[in-house]
Amino acid sequence: MDRFDRYWIGIVVGLVLPAAFGLTYIEVMHLWYALRTLQFEAGGVLSKLLLVSVFPDLALIFVFYTTDTWRLAKGVLIGALPYILASLMVSM
C-alpha cells in the first residue's frame, strides 16, 4: 500500500469522487428536473448537494487514516476542500 501513498493520488480521488457521487445522487433522487428548471436556488438544494457529495471523501479519509496511509488521506482532504468551500459560499 506504500506505493499508493502519494498526495497527488489523494487529491485526484478527492476531486473526482464527490463529483461522481453528486451526479449519482442527482440521478437517484430524480433532481434533473429541478436542475433543468433552475430551481437550484442559492443556499437551498445546491449547498446541500455539495455537502452530501463530500461524504464519500470523509469515509475514505477515515479508512486511509486507519490503514496508516497519511499522505493519501491528506490528499483526499485537500481534494474535498473545494467542495466544502463552494458549499459554504453558496449558502451565504
Secondary structure, 3 states (H helix, E strand, C coil): CHHHCCHHHHHHHHHHHHHHHHHHHHHHCCCHHHHHCCCCCCCCHHHHHHHHHHHHHHHHHHHHHHCCCHHHHHHHHHHHHHHHHHHHHHHC
